[in-house]
């Protein structure tokens, strides 16, 4: 691997070439932004379907919407999702205890929060990547990355090889790129797990409501369109191998049936185990530099946190925005630029990861007098600042 202090710059007068590994939110976003600046981008994605059909719902707060507006997809996202500006907290029986106004982290001209079906968001980003002119290859991975004084040589799973001025690892929580460049940090479970399902929207659901207590740590739902919601219950981790996937609907129903309000209506639709997703919460924060030479990490490859603040996608999208801004600023693509990227992102990401973890730990420990509202408020006010 070449010494990062002596790396060459993109060819003068030529078109820089970038490989993006991973077609999730951060990989798609950085591809769109770099192509807009005239940079040649190849994007590879391991999943043949580009993850266009998986997932139930996603909660996007204002700072995520701000990046989506920069990508030019805000109008499509707004039309596909369900915007709201408050959060309800209920007792397990459905009694509303209080309603708090959400902080508009993206500015006053954007909703505080928007829920949407995750496949819908992915399809919007896919269509925009396709329209950008990026070269996309699905069902493809990077087998080897070799750096020298002239760039990065990549051998792909289909046997082909190419060279690039920069490789961006956006390949998620279990990033092979992160391991390939010698960063040994790995995700760790937090002790919590979540059951999720998409369901029809009850007419009375116009915001996220969260119930604390009962058989689960949290039971909640978020509207994702005029007709849909995604609902979830959070419990302690169980050995996944001990749960037969054929029982997923039964397991989620068992937890959900103890909750009142609109939950009985939601529970009626938890019937197909194939539509129920069970996932552990993980956390990761690569504290040291997020690059080695001309290979740099973004999104879940560098950090992830439990969705207790609903900021995972926002942090990944912000990574893409900041890195693309630096790469298109006219500065040399050198160690100093990549360190600037890390230094801009790490305080903000660290704050979000720490707050998300703290909220989950309070629940695991059964702390009843935790200053959750204060912690959320401080964190969200920080996120009003541009990344």
C-alpha positions in Angstrom: 0.0 0.0 0.0 1.3 3.4 -0.9 2.2 5.9 1.8 -0.9 8.1 2.1 1.3 11.2 2.5 2.8 10.8 -1.0 -0.3 9.7 -3.0 -0.7 11.1 -6.5 -3.5 13.4 -7.3 -6.2 12.7 -9.9 -4.7 13.2 -13.4 -4.4 16.8 -14.4 -6.9 17.7 -17.1 -8.3 14.2 -16.9 -11.5 12.8 -15.3 -11.0 11.4 -11.8 -12.3 7.8 -11.4 -14.0 6.6 -8.3 -15.3 3.2 -7.3 -18.2 3.1 -4.8 -18.6 -0.2 -3.0 -22.2 -0.6 -1.8 -25.5 0.7 -3.1 -27.3 1.7 0.1 -28.2 5.2 1.1 -24.6 6.5 1.5 -23.2 4.8 -1.5 -26.1 6.0 -3.7 -25.9 9.5 -2.4 -22.2 10.0 -2.9 -22.5 8.5 -6.4 -25.2 11.1 -7.3 -23.1 14.0 -5.9 -19.9 13.0 -7.6 -21.5 12.4 -11.0 -23.1 15.8 -10.8 -19.6 17.2 -10.6 -18.5 15.2 -13.7 -16.5 12.6 -11.8 -16.5 9.1 -13.4 -18.1 6.7 -10.9 -18.5 2.9 -10.9 -20.9 1.6 -8.3 -21.0 -2.1 -7.3 -23.6 -3.7 -5.1 -23.5 -7.3 -3.8 -27.3 -7.8 -3.9 -28.6 -8.5 -7.4 -31.9 -6.7 -6.5 -30.0 -3.6 -5.2 -32.0 -4.0 -1.9 -35.0 -2.5 -3.7 -37.6 -4.8 -2.2 -36.4 -5.3 1.4 -37.2 -3.4 4.6 -40.4 -2.2 6.2 -40.1 1.5 6.9 -37.7 4.3 7.8 -37.9 7.4 9.9 -36.1 10.4 8.3 -35.6 13.5 10.4 -34.9 17.0 9.0 -31.2 16.7 8.7 -31.6 13.6 6.5 -34.2 15.4 4.5 -31.8 18.3 4.0 -29.3 16.0 2.3 -32.1 14.4 0.2 -32.9 17.9 -1.0 -29.3 18.4 -2.0 -29.6 15.2 -4.0 -32.5 16.6 -5.9 -35.0 14.0 -4.7 -36.9 15.8 -2.0 -40.0 16.4 -4.0 -40.2 12.7 -4.8 -39.5 11.7 -1.2 -42.2 14.2 0.1 -44.8 12.7 -2.3 -44.0 9.2 -1.3 -43.7 9.6 2.4 -45.7 11.0 5.4 -44.5 14.1 7.1 -45.3 15.0 10.7 -44.0 17.2 13.4 -44.6 15.6 16.8 -43.9 12.5 18.9 -46.4 10.9 21.3 -45.5 8.9 24.3 -48.2 6.5 25.5 -48.8 4.0 28.3 -48.9 0.4 27.3 -52.7 0.5 27.3 -52.6 3.3 24.6 -53.3 6.3 26.9 -51.4 9.3 25.5 -49.2 10.6 28.3 -47.8 13.6 26.5 -47.0 14.9 23.0 -43.8 16.7 22.2 -43.1 18.9 19.2 -40.1 17.5 17.1 -37.1 19.8 16.5 -36.8 20.7 12.9 -33.1 19.7 12.4 -33.2 20.4 8.7 -34.5 24.0 9.1 -37.9 25.6 9.2 -38.6 24.9 5.5 -38.5 21.1 5.9 -40.7 18.9 8.1 -39.3 17.8 11.4 -39.8 14.1 10.5 -41.0 12.1 7.5 -41.7 8.4 7.5 -41.7 6.4 4.3 -41.4 2.8 3.1 -37.8 1.9 2.9 -38.1 0.3 -0.6 -39.6 3.5 -1.9 -36.7 5.6 -0.7 -34.2 3.0 -2.2 -36.0 3.0 -5.5 -35.9 6.8 -5.7 -32.2 6.8 -5.1 -31.7 3.9 -7.6 -33.5 5.8 -10.3 -31.4 8.9 -9.6 -28.1 6.9 -9.7 -29.2 5.4 -13.0 -30.0 8.8 -14.4 -26.6 10.2 -13.3 -24.8 8.0 -15.8 -22.8 6.0 -13.2 -21.7 2.6 -14.3 -23.6 0.2 -12.0 -22.9 -3.5 -11.6 -25.2 -5.6 -9.4 -24.3 -9.0 -7.8 -20.7 -7.9 -7.8 -18.2 -7.5 -5.0 -14.6 -6.3 -4.7 -12.3 -9.3 -4.1 -9.0 -7.5 -3.7 -7.8 -3.8 -3.3 -4.2 -3.1 -4.1 -2.7 0.4 -3.7 0.5 1.6 -5.3 2.0 5.0 -6.3 -0.5 5.5 -9.1 -3.9 4.5 -7.6 -6.0 1.5 -6.5 -6.2 -1.7 -8.5 -9.4 -3.7 -7.9 -10.2 -7.2 -8.8 -13.9 -8.0 -8.9 -15.9 -11.2 -8.1 -16.8 -11.5 -11.8 -13.0 -11.8 -12.6 -12.6 -8.3 -14.1 -10.1 -5.7 -12.9 -10.0 -1.9 -13.0 -8.0 1.0 -11.5 -9.3 4.0 -9.7 -8.1 7.2 -8.2 -10.3 6.6 -5.1 -12.4 3.8 -3.6 -15.3 4.6 -1.3 -16.3 1.8 1.0 -20.1 2.2 1.6 -20.7 -1.5 2.1 -22.4 -1.4 5.4 -22.1 -2.7 9.0 -20.1 -5.8 8.1 -18.0 -4.0 5.6 -15.5 -6.1 3.8 -13.7 -2.9 2.7 -13.1 -1.9 6.3 -11.5 -5.2 6.9 -9.5 -5.2 3.7 -7.7 -1.9 4.6 -6.8 -3.1 8.0 -9.3 -1.4 10.2 -10.1 -4.0 12.9 -13.2 -2.4 14.5 -16.2 -4.5 14.3 -19.9 -4.0 15.2 -21.1 -5.2 18.6 -24.6 -6.1 19.8 -26.2 -3.7 22.2 -28.4 -6.3 24.0 -31.6 -5.2 22.3 -33.5 -6.6 19.3 -36.4 -5.3 17.2 -39.4 -6.9 15.4 -40.6 -4.9 12.5 -43.5 -5.1 10.0 -45.2 -2.9 7.4 -49.0 -2.6 7.9 -52.0 -0.5 6.8 -52.2 2.9 8.5 -55.0 3.2 11.0 -56.8 6.5 10.3 -55.9 7.9 13.7 -52.1 7.4 13.2 -50.6 10.7 12.2 -47.3 10.7 14.0 -44.9 8.3 15.7 -46.2 7.1 19.1 -44.0 5.2 21.5 -45.1 3.0 24.4 -42.5 2.2 27.1 -43.0 -0.7 29.4 -45.2 -3.8 29.0 -43.6 -7.1 27.7 -41.2 -5.1 25.4 -38.9 -2.2 26.1 -40.7 -0.1 23.4 -43.7 -0.6 21.1 -44.0 2.0 18.4 -45.2 2.8 14.9 -44.5 5.4 12.3 -46.7 6.5 9.3 -44.9 5.8 6.0 -47.5 7.0 3.5 -51.2 7.9 3.5 -52.0 4.2 3.5 -49.1 2.5 5.4 -47.1 2.4 8.6 -44.3 0.4 10.0 -44.7 -1.0 13.5 -42.1 -2.4 15.8 -41.5 -3.8 19.2 -38.1 -3.8 20.9 -37.0 -6.5 23.4 -33.9 -8.1 24.8 -31.7 -10.0 22.3 -32.5 -13.7 21.9 -30.4 -16.3 20.2 -31.5 -15.9 16.6 -30.8 -19.6 15.9 -33.4 -20.5 18.6 -36.2 -18.7 16.8 -37.8 -20.5 13.9 -38.5 -17.9 11.1 -41.8 -19.6 10.5 -42.9 -18.3 14.0 -41.9 -14.7 13.5 -45.5 -13.5 13.1 -46.5 -15.4 16.2 -43.6 -14.0 18.2 -44.3 -10.4 17.2 -48.0 -10.9 17.9 -47.2 -12.3 21.4 -45.4 -9.1 22.3 -47.7 -6.7 20.5 -51.0 -8.1 21.8 -50.3 -6.6 25.3 -50.5 -3.0 23.9 -53.7 -0.9 23.5 -54.7 2.1 21.5 -54.4 1.2 17.8 -52.2 -1.9 18.5 -55.1 -4.4 18.2 -55.8 -3.1 14.7 -52.1 -3.3 13.8 -51.8 -6.8 15.3 -54.6 -8.1 13.0 -52.1 -7.7 10.1 -49.2 -9.5 11.7 -50.0 -12.8 10.0 -47.3 -13.6 7.5 -43.9 -14.5 9.1 -42.1 -13.7 5.9 -43.2 -10.0 6.3 -41.8 -9.8 9.8 -38.2 -8.7 10.3 -36.1 -9.6 13.4 -32.8 -7.8 13.9 -30.4 -7.2 16.7 -29.3 -3.6 17.5 -25.6 -3.1 16.9 -23.2 -0.3 17.4 -19.9 0.7 15.9 -17.7 3.8 15.8 -14.3 3.8 14.1 -12.6 6.5 16.2 -9.4 6.5 14.2 -9.1 7.8 10.6 -11.7 6.4 8.3 -9.3 6.0 5.4 -6.2 4.2 4.4 -4.5 5.7 1.4 -7.0 6.2 -1.3 -9.7 4.0 0.3 -12.2 5.8 2.5 -15.2 4.6 4.5 -18.7 6.2 4.8 -22.0 5.3 6.4 -22.4 2.1 8.4 -19.0 0.9 7.3 -17.6 3.6 9.7 -20.3 3.9 12.3 -23.8 2.7 13.3 -26.0 3.0 16.3 -29.3 1.6 17.6 -32.3 3.5 16.1 -33.4 5.0 19.4 -32.8 8.5 17.9 -33.7 7.5 14.3 -30.5 9.0 13.1 -28.7 6.1 11.4 -29.7 7.0 7.8 -29.2 10.7 8.5 -25.6 10.2 9.6 -24.8 8.1 6.5 -26.3 10.6 4.2 -24.4 13.4 5.9 -21.1 11.5 5.4 -21.8 11.3 1.6 -22.6 15.0 1.5 -19.4 16.1 3.4 -17.1 13.7 1.5 -18.5 14.8 -1.9 -18.2 18.4 -0.9 -14.5 18.0 -0.1 -13.7 15.8 -3.2 -15.3 18.5 -5.5 -13.8 21.5 -3.8 -10.7 21.7 -6.0 -8.4 20.5 -3.2 -5.9 17.7 -3.6 -7.2 14.2 -2.9 -4.6 13.6 -0.3 -4.2 12.5 3.3 -5.1 16.0 4.6 -8.4 16.0 2.7 -9.4 12.6 4.0 -8.4 13.6 7.6 -10.5 16.8 7.2 -13.5 14.6 6.3 -13.0 12.5 9.4 -12.4 15.5 11.7 -15.6 17.2 10.4 -17.7 14.1 10.9 -16.4 12.4 14.1 -17.7 14.8 16.8 -21.2 14.8 15.4 -21.3 11.1 14.8 -19.8 10.3 18.2 -22.5 12.4 19.9 -25.3 10.6 18.0 -23.9 7.2 18.7 -23.3 7.9 22.4 -26.8 9.4 22.8 -28.5 6.5 21.0 -26.6 4.0 23.1 -27.4 5.8 26.3 -31.1 5.8 25.6 -31.0 2.0 25.0 -28.9 1.4 28.1 -31.3 3.3 30.3 -34.0 1.0 29.1 -31.9 -2.2 29.6 -31.1 -1.0 33.1 -34.6 -0.1 33.9 -33.7 3.5 34.9 -37.0 5.3 35.5 -35.7 8.8 36.2 -33.4 9.2 33.2 -33.3 12.6 31.5 -34.2 11.2 28.2 -36.0 14.3 27.0 -33.0 16.5 27.9 -30.6 14.2 26.1 -32.8 14.0 23.0 -33.3 17.8 23.0 -29.6 18.6 23.3 -28.6 16.1 20.6 -31.3 17.3 18.1 -30.5 21.0 18.6 -26.8 20.2 17.8 -28.0 18.5 14.5 -29.7 21.7 13.4 -26.2 22.9 12.5 -25.1 21.9 9.0 -22.7 19.0 9.0 
